[in-house]
């Protein structure tokens, strides 16, 4: 009957992060921004802050329909056609123009 802090011991192994992830079958590798977006040209696709700073692979599977993958997992699709625009109604998401974005 002890508190967790009384029995906790830090790991002896050092965490080095994820290894370099390559996406040879994808068209592009894009790093997710700090605010959880994928920036493709002038388009900003809300993705997830869980993947902030991580490289994801994207592949065009049909006209303006893209597949997003992380490591060995296909996460989903997004559509860049203008008629499928899902402009955010959240003010903070609309004005997030200063996001860091990286393209490898």
N, C-alpha and C positions, 0 to 999 in steps of 0.2 A: 504494500500500500504506500507507494512513493509517488511523488509528483513526477511527470515526464522530464522536467528540467533537472531533476536529481539523478536520473539514470542515463540521460543523453550523453553520447560520446560522438564527437565529430568523426567523419570517415577518414581513414588514413590515405585513401586514394584521392588524387587530385582530379577535378573535373576539367576537361580540355575543350568542351563544347562539341558540336557536331563536326564530322569530317566534311571535306569539300563534297558537295553533292552535284553530280553531273546529270544532265538530261539530254542524252544524245539523240533521242527520237523526237524531241520537241523543237519548235521553231525559235523560241526565245527563252532566256532565263531572266527573270525579273525579281528584284528584291522588294519585298513588301515594305511599305513605308511605316514610319512610327505610328501613324494614325490608322493603320490597318487597311491600306489601299494598294491596289495594283494600278500603276499609271502606264497606260499604253497609248503613246502619242499624246494627244490632248485629252484623251478620255481618262476618267478616274473611276475605277470600279471598287466599290466598298467590298472588302474581303473579310478580314478579321485581325484584330490586334494581337491575337494569339500567335500569329505568324510574323509579327513585326521584326524586321531585320533578317528574315530568312529568305533564301532563294527558292523560288517556285518555278516550275517549267510550264510554259503555255504552248499549246499547239492548236492551230486552226484546223478544225475538223470539217467545217462546211463554211460557206460564205458568211463571214462575220460572226461565226459561232466558234468559241475557243474553249478548249479543255484546260483546266488548271490541275497540276499534279504537284505533290510534295513527296519527295523520296520515291517510294514504290506505290504510292496511293493516288488514285484519281479522285480529286476532291469535288469537282463539279464543272459546270459549264457557265459561261456568260455570253451574252449576245450584244454585239455592238451596233446592230441595226438601229437607225434613228427612231423607228416606230416602237421599238422595245425599250426605250429610255425609261429608267426608273429614278428620275431626279429626286434626291432626298428632300424630305420635308423638314428635316432637322436642321436648325439654323447653324449649329456648330459644324455640321458636315458640309453645308453649302459653302461656308467661308474658309474652309481648310485649304488655302492656296499655298501655304508656306511649308508643306510637307517635304521632308527629305525624300527624294526618290533616286533610285540607283538602277541603272541598267548595266548588266555585266556583258 
